[in-house]
């Protein structure tokens, strides 16, 4: 009764999920379906007798449960493999591969038992440390198809993930060719002319390499057929083949203990190094199996590197290690099957660790038995000697064929799954789109065919030992990438990195990463350099590629972690004028009016903080959601389009003045707070749409299409230019009040005018040098022309920074104006003093002397307030309008080749009644000029000391 009611309850939950599945993520829907299937199995099993339940569970463990199928997508239909069939068997078979029955004697014979065991331990230390990283990543979330590529790409981001995924795909292609070559080598050694089971003049023909290529193609075609049928067929094949390999391995171990007498093992005729120019009648070359003897053991302890009779190359530690390591690289074969596993996060750690432990124990035992029972001459001259000393020789032949064939199958199907995942992610445009085509059951048969074709090409290399080094290098780089991904996740300290597998630290990741890279260069510096260059090339290409997805990049988490740490260390109380730099807040009302200005300020920030601030008028209560959040992404898109290095800050306020206060107080963080506030000039000119002129600016390579789309979105979002009759958001009185408030808040002020006319391309492309002009004098207090204050120094500093920027530096000259009264001033002395002062500041500039004698007549009024001691130099003084007009004409007369001019901005008058006249005088002073900057500085910004 209880079981039935429970079943109905779960059934109702499943119906509810089915009715709402369109609103649920595919993965979550699959998990709920899996829960339903597990519940069904539980209720069904209550009706089974014990022995039937046992066999059902046994079959499910070995071959997976085929009832766990999501009917809504082919990619989920193939999730049916368990831990043993999906992970343990492929990894164990791949790690046995060529080594167990074909190359163990070669390794012990060349390296000696001590070095062979050391190489084995070194290889497995790298493997185990990498496995810990794999287990950590695979238990930190749902793992989809693509295995290692999926894990790396989702951790390191698409740039590194795509490049490393491609390398891992190549590694699997090479490994498949390696194991097929091993299979064919076993066939030739046993069934070729002079083989173990064939007379010298009989057997399969192998007179040329093309015969071997034909045999390899036949074997590879068999693998193709199995992989085309699908992952379930591969799993069943792997489980059956592993059983055969284990039986063959046990027969080998038992035979070495059972056969306790010496055996003469004839060196096969396939060994051309021994049998060259020799006949069977004239010579008889044999090696000895001595049974387990202490003398044999001691003779095989140390290395004796010699010629490999297949390739004719002399061996050394690196080449022997490469051959050993290339055959134990299958630790990711289980992860490659992640798309077919019922529970990848559970199966990958359990199956991988179990398989690694099992294969290491097997290798170690056989190493010791071989080293204690076979002479070195036999080990280095007969790679198939094991079948001669086995109780029933066909067992070893079966083991060779089973291990190499299954390993080839694992790498072929692994390569196809990686290729399919790359195609699904669309990292390489549409070139890999065909690889995503699957059967109704979800098998990517086109990816299998592509992988099969590439293995066919690699087989043209021929020899197993020739393919092994490059295979090892590519796998080691793939393992290094897995460790790098895990290390980055650990160091980033992201709260969502919570793997259920806890047996790893950043120490293990670092050791594995270093070990992989060192062994790469030890095996082959050339192959490693080529692989790294290829990976770097792909990273750069994918970086400039307009990627169609966002997985979250670990680089952002690492940057955040480091930036936070260094921001805490950046103590504004320790700041010094020697290291001052502009940290700018630019107030922008209509971005389409001031794109040129935003770009110009990007040039004068000198690697300092640059914040673009905008005030959105309104109240939060008038909106359903925060309007600031809605527009933030559009401002960031505009910044990306303009190619400037800035942050965007938007606030909501009742008035622009109030919003300015918010932004000045709250922009930046820690020691990175704005020290200068920039605004456009308040005038009656008709705004110009400067955004349209930026459409044809420089764009990222390979990103033209997305750049155009983004520009269209930006253009659509931001309103067009304000019409001439449209009312501004602030009045002139409010504008002057904002200047006054900024100074009251302790920030420097800069007002920018006429920057819509600035054309940097015209300046940079011109054959005539332009000037950056500085007028370091308060033109409303001309009597203070011989004094310098903080504002004058700030003017020089900004102009000097601009002149240091590439482009500006080569096409402009800094020019400082010295205004003199020829009748009363010592012109030469003042010029020398200014020149010495500029030298002390390390500012290279041309001094331009300007006489303003003719302007003195406008200053003859006794009502003017003169400041002859410079104590009020920074204040605004109301001068006759004629003087301002004449000063404007003087500036225009000296600005024919000017690019930008910097002027002294006096403080606004304290009496609001004078604000209109203050703004009117500034407007009159800068009327019809080239792009102009009015600056007022409060703090020292230059230093003459070391």
PANUBA-58117 format. One line per field, with one value per residue (C-alpha): residue number from 1; x, y, z. Coordinates in steps of 0.02 Angstrom, whole numbers, plus 50000, padded with zeros to 5 digits. Example, Ala and Ser with C-alpha at 12.3 -4.5 7.8 and 13.67 -1.06 7.14 Angstrom:
<rs>
resi <- c(1	2)
east <- c(50615	50684)
north <- c(49775	49947)
up <- c(50390	50357)
</rs>
This chain:
<rs>
resi <- c(1	2	3	4	5	6	7	8	9	10	11	12	13	14	15	16	17	18	19	20	21	22	23	24	25	26	27	28	29	30	31	32	33	34	35	36	37	38	39	40	41	42	43	44	45	46	47	48	49	50	51	52	53	54	55	56	57	58	59	60	61	62	63	64	65	66	67	68	69	70	71	72	73	74	75	76	77	78	79	80	81	82	83	84	85	86	87	88	89	90	91	92	93	94	95	96	97	98	99	100	101	102	103	104	105	106	107	108	109	110	111	112	113	114	115	116	117	118	119	120	121	122	123	124	125	126	127	128	129	130	131	132	133	134	135	136	137	138	139	140	141	142	143	144	145	146	147	148	149	150	151	152	153	154	155	156	157	158	159	160	161	162	163	164	165	166	167	168	169	170	171	172	173	174	175	176	177	178	179	180	181	182	183	184	185	186	187	188	189	190	191	192	193	194	195	196	197	198	199	200	201	202	203	204	205	206	207	208	209	210	211	212	213	214	215	216	217	218	219	220	221	222	223	224	225	226	227	228	229	230	231	232	233	234	235	236	237	238	239	240	241	242	243	244	245	246	247	248	249	250	251	252	253	254	255	256	257	258	259	260	261	262	263	264	265	266	267	268	269	270	271	272	273	274	275	276	277	278	279	280	281	282	283	284	285	286	287	288	289	290	291	292	293	294	295	296	297	298	299	300	301	302	303	304	305	306	307	308	309	310	311	312	313	314	315	316	317	318	319	320	321	322	323	324	325	326	327	328	329	330	331	332	333	334	335	336	337	338	339	340	341	342	343	344	345	346	347	348	349	350	351	352	353	354	355	356	357	358	359	360	361	362	363	364	365	366	367	368	369	370	371	372	373	374	375	376	377	378	379	380	381	382	383	384	385	386	387	388	389	390	391	392	393	394	395	396	397	398	399	400	401	402	403	404	405	406	407	408	409	410	411	412	413	414	415	416	417	418	419	420	421	422	423	424	425	426	427	428	429	430	431	432	433	434	435	436	437	438	439	440	441	442	443	444	445	446	447	448	449	450	451	452	453	454	455	456	457	458	459	460	461	462	463	464	465	466	467	468	469	470	471	472	473	474	475	476	477	478	479	480	481	482	483	484	485	486	487	488	489	490	491	492	493	494	495	496	497	498	499	500	501	502	503	504	505	506	507	508	509	510	511	512	513	514	515	516	517	518	519	520	521	522	523	524	525	526	527	528	529	530	531	532	533	534	535	536	537	538	539	540	541	542	543	544	545	546	547	548	549	550	551	552	553	554	555	556	557	558	559	560	561	562	563	564	565	566	567	568	569	570	571	572	573	574	575	576	577	578	579	580	581	582	583	584	585	586	587	588	589	590	591	592	593	594	595	596	597	598	599	600	601	602	603	604	605	606	607	608	609	610	611	612	613	614	615	616	617	618	619	620	621	622	623	624	625	626	627	628	629	630	631	632	633	634	635	636	637	638	639	640	641	642	643	644	645	646	647	648	649	650	651	652	653	654	655	656	657	658	659	660	661	662	663	664	665	666	667	668	669	670	671	672	673	674	675	676	677	678	679	680	681	682	683	684	685	686	687	688	689	690	691	692	693	694	695	696	697	698	699	700	701	702	703	704	705	706	707	708	709	710	711	712	713	714	715	716	717	718	719	720	721	722	723	724	725	726	727	728	729	730	731	732	733	734	735	736	737	738	739	740	741	742	743	744	745	746	747	748	749	750	751	752	753	754	755	756	757	758	759	760	761	762	763	764	765	766	767	768	769	770	771	772	773	774	775	776	777	778	779	780	781	782	783	784	785	786	787	788	789	790	791	792	793	794	795	796	797	798	799	800	801	802	803	804	805	806	807	808	809	810	811	812	813	814	815	816	817	818	819	820	821	822	823	824	825	826	827	828	829	830	831	832	833	834	835	836	837	838	839	840	841	842	843	844	845	846	847	848	849	850	851	852	853	854	855	856	857	858	859	860	861	862	863	864	865	866	867	868	869	870	871	872	873	874	875	876	877	878	879	880	881	882	883	884	885	886	887	888	889	890	891	892	893	894	895	896	897	898	899	900	901	902	903	904	905	906	907	908	909	910	911	912	913	914	915	916	917	918	919	920	921	922	923	924	925	926	927	928	929	930	931	932	933	934	935	936	937	938	939	940	941	942	943	944	945	946)
east <- c(50000	50137	50242	50094	50045	50226	50236	50079	50148	50308	50208	50108	50271	50332	50172	50191	50369	50318	50184	50310	50465	50472	50514	50646	50827	50862	50985	50864	50728	50844	50885	50700	50670	50814	50735	50573	50664	50756	50590	50512	50657	50639	50454	50481	50623	50510	50418	50578	50650	50824	50929	50841	50869	51053	51075	50980	51094	51248	51200	51162	51333	51429	51331	51227	51040	50954	50790	50864	50818	50756	50640	50664	50839	50963	51107	51022	50964	51139	51160	51154	51329	51381	51548	51625	51576	51588	51745	51842	51849	51900	52036	52107	52112	52191	52325	52367	52369	52534	52639	52573	52607	52718	52833	52861	53013	53078	53063	53147	53281	53330	53311	53346	53227	53270	53247	53095	53009	53063	52988	52829	52815	52854	52722	52592	52631	52591	52437	52372	52397	52306	52168	52142	52116	51997	51897	51887	51824	51705	51621	51594	51442	51356	51478	51411	51482	51661	51742	51907	51871	51705	51785	51931	51828	51698	51837	51965	51844	51817	51986	52092	51958	51943	52131	52164	52012	52085	52253	52165	52070	52236	52308	52166	52189	52375	52341	52216	52347	52474	52367	52318	52504	52532	52396	52472	52645	52577	52501	52665	52769	52659	52588	52713	52860	52967	52837	52803	52669	52729	52876	53010	52942	52757	52634	52558	52657	52748	52878	52836	52759	52602	52559	52565	52460	52332	52323	52308	52166	52072	52091	52039	51886	51832	51849	51747	51605	51599	51599	51466	51351	51369	51428	51329	51411	51580	51544	51491	51642	51758	51688	51707	51883	51939	51885	51993	52143	52129	52123	52277	52368	52329	52390	52554	52583	52538	52652	52804	52782	52734	52871	53022	53148	53256	53186	53282	53178	53225	53243	53112	53165	53072	53221	53326	53462	53503	53463	53538	53645	53617	53522	53444	53572	53724	53668	53550	53508	53412	53374	53347	53201	53287	53133	53137	53320	53414	53558	53444	53363	53530	53589	53433	53441	53533	53509	53589	53518	53543	53464	53277	53271	53109	53157	53346	53363	53469	53363	53386	53289	53176	53128	53093	52990	52894	52849	52800	52699	52612	52529	52466	52387	52209	52154	52035	51951	51817	51791	51777	51622	51541	51400	51353	51372	51219	51305	51472	51510	51503	51569	51722	51811	51771	51808	51966	52049	52006	52075	52237	52266	52228	52343	52487	52481	52476	52623	52730	52703	52743	52896	52970	52928	53004	53160	53190	53159	53220	53393	53424	53468	53295	53208	53285	53280	53108	52957	52835	52936	52796	52696	52846	52855	52668	52586	52472	52550	52385	52335	52467	52420	52240	52297	52398	52255	52123	52220	52276	52109	52009	52129	52111	51923	51928	52031	51931	51766	51845	51908	51737	51652	51776	51750	51562	51575	51684	51556	51411	51500	51531	51704	51774	51630	51532	51681	51641	51452	51442	51521	51361	51253	51194	51088	50917	51004	51121	51280	51385	51426	51495	51619	51668	51697	51804	51908	51927	51990	52119	52184	52204	52319	52421	52446	52556	52693	52699	52801	52729	52890	52889	52711	52737	52837	52718	52570	52646	52680	52502	52428	52546	52495	52313	52345	52440	52287	52172	52288	52297	52108	52093	52233	52150	51982	52065	52165	52015	51925	51757	51614	51536	51691	51634	51684	51622	51792	51904	52070	52164	52248	52335	52497	52443	52384	52548	52657	52559	52566	52755	52781	52682	52776	52948	52914	52849	53015	53112	53025	53039	53075	53032	52861	52822	52870	52764	52615	52630	52645	52490	52395	52448	52395	52223	52206	52242	52123	51982	52015	51983	51841	51668	51620	51435	51426	51475	51525	51613	51801	51914	52022	51885	51881	52071	52075	51941	52038	52201	52122	52033	52194	52294	52155	52164	52351	52327	52322	52274	52355	52524	52499	52639	52641	52784	52665	52513	52409	52242	52092	51949	51760	51684	51504	51408	51229	51209	51343	51307	51363	51533	51613	51765	51780	51769	51906	52014	52004	52056	52221	52253	52211	52392	52342	52236	52056	51931	51746	51608	51464	51284	51137	50967	50829	50684	50635	50655	50475	50415	50490	50448	50631	50793	50816	51004	51029	50938	51052	51219	51254	51222	51352	51477	51440	51473	51640	51685	51638	51745	51893	51925	51979	51844	51713	51531	51434	51250	51146	50964	50927	50797	50920	51083	51169	51113	51170	51339	51359	51320	51449	51588	51565	51539	51634	51791	51844	51979	52131	52060	51942	51921	52027	51969	51792	51769	51614	51564	51544	51376	51334	51197	51282	51186	51248	51331	51305	51485	51434	51401	51580	51648	51565	51714	51844	51964	51883	51945	52006	51875	51738	51664	51491	51465	51541	51411	51271	51331	51343	51165	51107	51204	51138	50961	50973	51051	50944	50992	51066	50969	50883	50928	50762	50759	50780	50937	50931	51022	51015	51167	51149	51145	51295	51403	51340	51401	51575	51571	51515	51653	51786	51703	51717	51905	51912	51999	51886	51905	51780	51791	51730	51728	51784	51655	51773	51924	51985	52130	52153	52177	52307	52401	52398	52451	52627	52625	52658	52522	52534	52466	52447	52454	52404	52461	52386	52218	52163	52036	52179	52317	52418	52459	52545	52713	52647	52623	52499	52428	52312	52458	52553	52397	52381	52561	52542	52389	52466	52628	52532	52441	52607	52674	52537	52588	52521	52512	52696	52753	52633	52620	52734	52699	52693	52683	52627	52714	52608	52713	52696	52841	52840	52853	52916	53093	53046	53213	53222	53044	53077	53235	53144	53003	53127	53220	53056	53003	53173	53152	52984	53066	52940	53005	52908	52925	52901	52795	52804	52646	52632	52468	52514	52368	52247	52299	52186	52034	52098	52116	51954	51979	51837	51941	52007	52191	52293	52477	52538	52453	52353	52189	52260	52136	51980	51869	51881	51750	51841	51769	51687	51796	51951	51882	51840	52014	52093	51991	52053	52233	52214	52137	52280	52404	52308	52320	52411	52340	52266	52210	52222	52228	52167	52160	51985	51956	51847	51662	51605	51536	51387	51262	51206	51373	51358	51279	51418	51551	51485	51461	51643	51704	51595	51663	51844	51837	51721	51772	51930	52003	51960	51988	52006	51973	52060	52062	52177	52174	52319	52503	52526	52711	52874	53053	53130	53184)
north <- c(50000	50120	50080	50104	50272	50329	50278	50376	50529	50524	50494	50652	50748	50682	50735	50908	50918	50861	50995	51130	51062	51207	51320	51205	51188	51026	50965	50988	50903	50756	50740	50735	50605	50504	50513	50448	50305	50258	50256	50145	50025	50020	49978	49851	49768	49738	49612	49519	49370	49402	49314	49408	49573	49528	49492	49648	49755	49663	49696	49878	49898	49825	49892	50035	50057	50082	50137	50303	50397	50573	50571	50755	50758	50639	50704	50636	50473	50401	50430	50248	50194	50150	50168	50004	50001	50189	50234	50091	49978	50110	50181	50013	49950	50110	50104	49923	49965	49927	49915	49764	49632	49722	49846	49796	49691	49834	49957	49841	49786	49963	50055	49916	49869	50015	50149	50061	50061	50242	50289	50196	50285	50454	50426	50373	50516	50636	50533	50521	50706	50745	50624	50720	50878	50787	50722	50894	50978	50837	50840	51028	51024	50936	50872	50864	50782	50821	50763	50851	50983	51023	51037	51146	51261	51293	51330	51428	51505	51477	51544	51422	51288	51288	51284	51149	51051	51051	50989	50853	50801	50787	50687	50561	50547	50512	50388	50293	50279	50224	50081	50026	50021	49916	49796	49778	49755	49610	49536	49548	49482	49329	49300	49387	49300	49220	49260	49159	49050	49054	48983	49098	49092	49097	49211	49379	49483	49633	49673	49859	49985	49987	49811	49871	50020	49903	49798	49957	50019	49855	49863	50045	50005	49877	50013	50129	50003	49981	50171	50201	50081	50191	50214	50068	49948	50020	49996	49815	49783	49863	49764	49601	49642	49692	49522	49440	49549	49509	49323	49338	49439	49309	49170	49265	49288	49107	49043	49135	49049	48880	48867	48846	48792	48876	48901	48953	49081	49102	49282	49312	49343	49509	49575	49640	49702	49522	49425	49541	49439	49286	49125	49002	48871	48979	49056	49022	49175	49140	49227	49141	49130	49079	49071	49180	49191	49314	49320	49370	49499	49578	49579	49675	49808	49944	50026	49972	50084	50016	50014	49984	49849	49916	50099	50079	50226	50222	50236	50346	50387	50514	50405	50252	50358	50429	50254	50201	50358	50358	50195	50248	50411	50350	50426	50543	50406	50394	50581	50577	50469	50598	50624	50440	50420	50414	50510	50583	50672	50507	50388	50486	50497	50319	50237	50337	50311	50126	50099	50193	50092	49928	49960	50023	49865	49757	49846	49840	49653	49611	49727	49632	49461	49502	49578	49424	49292	49349	49393	49567	49499	49423	49580	49699	49583	49504	49612	49466	49349	49337	49217	49099	49082	49074	48909	48930	49053	49106	49188	49322	49347	49371	49495	49596	49607	49640	49777	49872	49858	49917	50062	50114	50106	50214	50350	50349	50370	50496	50601	50600	50658	50801	50852	50848	50958	51083	51087	51113	51259	51341	51401	51374	51455	51333	51225	51095	51106	50939	50854	50889	50780	50628	50475	50462	50380	50528	50451	50584	50476	50620	50662	50478	50478	50636	50562	50398	50491	50589	50429	50356	50500	50481	50296	50346	50380	50194	50144	50136	50204	50352	50404	50383	50543	50666	50574	50588	50774	50814	50713	50791	50964	50914	50851	51011	51108	51008	51044	51227	51237	51158	51266	51423	51374	51341	51503	51607	51554	51567	51521	51408	51300	51167	50997	50848	50767	50842	50750	50887	51052	51186	51094	50939	51043	51139	50984	50897	51052	51069	50882	50880	51029	50964	50793	50873	50960	50807	50696	50816	51002	51020	50937	51033	51200	51166	51114	51267	51381	51301	51322	51505	51536	51461	51562	51724	51677	51633	51792	51897	51784	51849	51704	51660	51609	51658	51519	51627	51638	51593	51741	51858	51768	51774	51958	51997	51901	51992	52164	52152	52103	52245	52373	52334	52365	52529	52650	52826	52891	52840	52931	53049	53188	53102	52964	53071	53028	53095	52994	53063	53067	53128	53184	53140	53193	53139	53015	53040	53221	53187	53029	53131	53200	53027	52968	53122	53098	52918	52992	53106	52982	52916	52740	52818	52786	52840	52839	52896	52958	52986	53050	52978	53093	53019	52926	52741	52732	52779	52621	52437	52388	52482	52586	52602	52414	52416	52546	52491	52360	52487	52605	52463	52422	52604	52597	52439	52519	52673	52561	52664	52600	52666	52616	52668	52733	52779	52850	52898	53069	53207	53334	53327	53419	53290	53149	53235	53229	53042	53006	53114	53036	52855	52826	52720	52614	52621	52715	52729	52877	53019	53173	53269	53299	53340	53414	53481	53669	53753	53851	53873	53784	53652	53477	53367	53179	53120	52937	52917	52966	52823	52685	52663	52668	52526	52360	52197	52074	51944	52037	52147	52071	52082	52256	52314	52233	52313	52484	52469	52426	52572	52692	52633	52645	52817	52962	53071	53246	53374	53498	53681	53727	53584	53634	53576	53472	53607	53796	53908	53946	53761	53729	53858	53789	53616	53687	53769	53605	53505	53622	53619	53428	53443	53389	53471	53535	53531	53603	53549	53648	53625	53442	53390	53471	53370	53253	53149	53062	53230	53280	53115	53101	53280	53318	53480	53473	53545	53626	53587	53761	53805	53977	53967	54130	54182	54290	54376	54435	54479	54566	54393	54336	54319	54198	54009	53916	53738	53773	53827	53670	53564	53642	53599	53424	53381	53454	53359	53196	53223	53256	53089	52986	52894	52988	53152	53139	53120	53246	53386	53505	53573	53762	53872	54052	54190	54348	54504	54691	54751	54922	54865	54683	54618	54495	54406	54379	54311	54195	54128	54101	54007	53902	53856	53813	53698	53613	53580	53498	53396	53470	53496	53641	53787	53957	54076	54258	54359	54544	54608	54790	54839	54759	54868	55010	54903	54884	55068	55079	55123	55003	54848	54743	54708	54576	54622	54497	54345	54302	54299	54231	54086	54195	54263	54449	54540	54627	54730	54630	54719	54648	54472	54494	54563	54419	54297	54378	54369	54184	54153	54247	54129	53966	53935	53769	53726	53555	53582	53730	53727	53881	53936	53918	54039	53992	54033	54189	54160	54270	54171	54334	54342	54165	54218	54347	54219	54093	54228	54282	54103	54081	54241	54196	54026	54072	54007	53926	53756	53619	53702	53643	53758	53688	53728	53629	53621	53508	53491	53372	53391	53363	53419	53294	53114)
up <- c(50000	50049	49896	49778	49850	49843	49661	49618	49707	49606	49447	49480	49504	49337	49249	49322	49261	49087	49080	49124	49038	48916	49063	49136	49087	48990	49119	49263	49163	49131	49315	49360	49226	49298	49471	49396	49308	49468	49562	49428	49441	49630	49621	49483	49578	49728	49619	49567	49655	49730	49597	49456	49543	49561	49375	49325	49433	49368	49187	49229	49311	49164	49016	49082	49096	48929	49007	49060	48901	48880	48729	48691	48618	48536	48641	48798	48720	48732	48920	48968	49022	49199	49287	49233	49049	49021	49120	49198	49046	48916	49029	49082	48903	48839	48972	48934	48748	48664	48821	48912	48780	48653	48739	48920	48873	48766	48913	49040	48915	48867	49033	49156	49294	49409	49277	49205	49376	49401	49232	49276	49444	49364	49230	49357	49476	49334	49291	49469	49505	49343	49388	49551	49448	49330	49479	49556	49397	49350	49522	49522	49408	49266	49135	48957	48801	48754	48915	48949	48817	48900	49072	49013	48903	49039	49164	49062	48938	48752	48692	48791	48791	48602	48571	48700	48641	48466	48533	48632	48476	48382	48527	48516	48327	48350	48490	48383	48245	48375	48437	48262	48218	48374	48320	48146	48221	48323	48166	48067	48212	48225	48051	47936	47850	47985	48117	48272	48196	48015	47919	47852	47674	47716	47801	47763	47639	47713	47583	47581	47699	47591	47650	47829	47780	47703	47862	47966	47856	47878	48068	48071	47965	48096	48229	48118	48106	48295	48325	48192	48283	48438	48615	48686	48563	48610	48795	48772	48662	48790	48936	48840	48777	48952	49014	48880	48922	49108	49070	48958	49092	49225	49111	49087	49274	49313	49174	49244	49411	49337	49204	49318	49186	49054	48878	48722	48629	48447	48388	48252	48072	48079	48178	48034	48151	48202	48045	47914	47792	47902	47864	47983	47929	47961	48126	48267	48373	48531	48694	48858	48976	49139	49249	49405	49455	49564	49440	49297	49409	49453	49270	49219	49354	49257	49088	48925	48789	48614	48441	48418	48285	48209	48183	48182	48306	48462	48617	48771	48929	48844	48695	48803	48924	48777	48717	48893	48927	48758	48803	48975	48920	48919	49085	48994	48892	49024	49027	48836	48859	48974	48848	48864	49052	49163	49301	49241	49405	49497	49367	49308	49478	49532	49366	49329	49499	49499	49324	49362	49521	49431	49282	49391	49496	49341	49259	49416	49440	49259	49260	49408	49336	49166	49242	49348	49216	49044	48982	48916	48743	48731	48793	48666	48515	48526	48566	48562	48673	48801	48694	48683	48873	48904	48946	48796	48669	48586	48751	48728	48545	48598	48730	48603	48482	48615	48706	48552	48463	48613	48644	48462	48481	48637	48556	48394	48484	48604	48458	48378	48539	48559	48378	48401	48556	48463	48324	48443	48526	48355	48405	48230	48136	48027	47977	48110	48091	47997	48150	48248	48134	48230	48208	48290	48437	48457	48384	48292	48142	48037	48175	48179	47990	47999	48140	48045	47890	47991	48073	47899	47856	48015	47981	47834	47964	47991	48144	48320	48395	48273	48320	48507	48548	48465	48542	48715	48692	48640	48784	48910	48852	48869	49046	49086	49029	49144	49290	49241	49238	49411	49481	49413	49490	49657	49658	49605	49765	49677	49797	49665	49651	49773	49702	49799	49770	49904	49883	49792	49828	49726	49768	49673	49525	49519	49532	49394	49283	49304	49281	49119	49045	49096	49022	48862	48831	48889	48763	48617	48626	48441	48451	48612	48536	48381	48488	48599	48448	48372	48535	48549	48370	48404	48565	48470	48330	48451	48549	48395	48343	48387	48501	48501	48684	48859	48978	49105	49096	49240	49191	49254	49422	49437	49388	49518	49651	49614	49589	49756	49842	49766	49793	49978	49969	49876	50023	49971	50131	50057	49892	49837	49709	49616	49566	49533	49381	49319	49378	49278	49294	49131	49145	48986	48954	48772	48717	48533	48551	48629	48559	48507	48683	48762	48647	48684	48873	48846	48781	48931	49070	49072	49131	49267	49316	49184	49228	49111	49218	49167	49266	49225	49287	49384	49541	49575	49636	49461	49385	49404	49393	49415	49255	49289	49271	49105	49024	49098	48964	48825	48897	48905	48723	48678	48770	48676	48512	48545	48596	48753	48923	49038	49163	49152	49301	49288	49429	49453	49529	49531	49459	49365	49507	49632	49517	49498	49687	49686	49552	49626	49797	49747	49584	49600	49746	49880	49819	49644	49657	49530	49565	49410	49348	49164	49083	48915	48895	48920	48763	48634	48490	48392	48443	48312	48302	48325	48347	48162	48121	48226	48125	48010	48147	48180	48223	48288	48160	48111	48207	48071	48072	48259	48265	48139	48239	48401	48318	48256	48432	48507	48377	48408	48598	48620	48567	48420	48438	48537	48423	48434	48515	48639	48821	48911	49069	49168	49169	49160	49345	49387	49275	49364	49529	49477	49444	49615	49697	49614	49681	49852	49849	49821	49639	49492	49354	49165	49041	48859	48709	48519	48530	48402	48276	48332	48196	48260	48093	48006	48136	48130	47939	47908	47847	47949	48136	48248	48418	48589	48662	48847	48913	49095	49152	49222	49075	49187	49299	49174	49310	49383	49223	49309	49442	49435	49544	49550	49405	49294	49340	49308	49135	49094	49163	49058	48901	48933	48958	48793	48706	48773	48691	48530	48379	48471	48515	48334	48257	48385	48480	48652	48651	48808	48787	48884	48887	48916	48922	48816	48898	49078	49077	49053	48914	48905	49092	49102	48956	49039	49203	49115	49018	49177	49262	49119	49125	49310	49271	49130	49006	48831	48755	48640	48724	48621	48676	48649	48680	48748	48763	48653	48777	48923	48868	48911	49089	49127	49226	49410	49457	49417	49560	49527	49617	49604	49736	49659	49816	49718	49557	49548	49569	49434	49404	49305	49162	49019	48882	48753	48839	48829	48644	48608	48704	48600	48440	48503	48537	48366	48282	48365	48336	48149	48175	48345	48379	48560	48679	48870	48966	49147	49222	49366	49512	49490	49583	49755	49718	49611	49532	49441	49371	49207	49174	49223	49098	48966	48983	48966	48813	48737	48777	48689	48546	48373	48440	48404	48531	48700	48880	49028	49182	49367	49481	49670	49715	49669	49522	49479	49570	49539	49662	49636)
</rs>
